[in-house]
Amino acid sequence: MLTLHKSAGDDAPAGLLAKLILPFQEVWKRIINIGVHKELTEWQWKRVRLLNGISAITLTIYAGYVVVFFNSPDWLTFRICLAGVFLNLPPFILNYYRRYNASAYYCILSVTVLCSFIAVARKYDGVEYYLISNSIVAMLFFRKFWKILMLFSLNVAAYFAVRYAMQYVQPFLYVKDSSYFYNANVLLFFMTLFFVVYYFRAENFRQEQMLSQKNETLGQSLEYLQKTQDQLVQQEKLASLGALTAGIAHEIQNPLNFVDNFSEVGIELVEELRQELDHEPISEKRRHTITMLLDDLAQSQKKVNEHADRAGNIVRGMLLHSRASRGERVPTDLNALADEYLRLAYHGLRAKHKDFNATLTTDFNLQLGPITVVVEDISRVLLNLFTNAFYAVHKKATQLPPGSNYKPTVSVSTQRAVNGVLLRVRDNGTGIPLDVIDKIFHPFFTTKPPGEGTGLGLSLSYDIVTKGHGGTLTVNSEIGEYSEFTVWLPEARA
């Protein structure tokens, strides 16, 4: 691909031209802002600047005529143009003293009187056509219909009166080079008419663009409000459900603790009964029968204790699920947080299975920057995802025959995404069956054997990411090969 490099010399002409134009721009800006102050409305601000601009252009044209006819024998034209220069000064003075309506009336009526007088006095000057454009200018200066209609009618009447008077009144002022002035004034009239109409057109387009932008902004605001309303309704539902869940869990927890404690006591009593039985003089047949009954009793007590523990884990998960977060969002280093909880989950599993080893792979985006999140909630999500990943690789390692080449690996990566960040947790464990992959975020659903999972970890993580942070939590898996969880978190503004 061909790339053109612009040298420093290429900008020299443009820079020189800008330097030459800059003083004129500053002068023009100062002129059109005469009388402008911060208390004006947008309409008044535009009108003052427009009045100053029209007066400045007209004054410049008359000043040019003054220069041209300074040494000309046409002394009358020189004096008329010199008078035109002074006649265009009052709008600046009136605007400076904040007499804005007086300035607008003066601008229109002075043109009406001056053009009518010159047209009748010189006849072939062509200035009567300015009355047509002057009738339109009123629409730029006033908002009330009756004022616009009055000034429009006045200029139209003046035009026809001048055309009528020109048939009967003989020109009484010097008319040398009248053909030249006629053509020049007609040309200036067309230019004036063009700029007036162009201003209307540009203003319409600007207003249309502003209206479109406002409509778009209002649409976005409405969409945001609707989303906020949906989130508030959802949060209210979750709060009510959480309160109900917490109440039920608290009520269940007390009798469940009694069941758990008494099942342990029952196991201890069975052992004490065995010891006492050894000192009793009974027949071997009867001793064997009683021993079998004690074995059955001990086994049933162990099952009660085991399921009570499982029920206790479920209740604790329900309480954790219903617990309201403080919701304090702070800028957080997601890379450091993910690395910390990855090590924590790994050493937690090794504490139970000391012979377990796994490869930990991290691919963190070092340019990620702080992400505004609720640290406690995101920590729960990370711990749940890492714990499930290590459980999957450990389970696969125990299912394979000894001596296999399987290397348990858990990978975590972060990267920038559209309007947020992505965090991926991948393992090469057992995978998730295709027929249940859509259910794993449902409360109390688990793929683990009874007693090894409550089914609330992923549900809690899903609620934290989606409802708490407005993100997404998705999963992709192939049975027996891998599982990959992807968390997208929006860049919330602090």
PyMOL commands that set and color helices and strands:
alter all, ss='L'
color gray80, all
select helices_A, chain A and resi 8-32+42-68+75-87+90-96+100-122+127-141+145-165+178-278+284-322+334-352+375-399+457-468
alter helices_A, ss='H'
color red, helices_A
select strands_A, chain A and resi 329-332+359-363+371-374+409-417+420-427+472-478+482-490
alter strands_A, ss='S'
color yellow, strands_A
deselect
rebuild
show_as cartoon
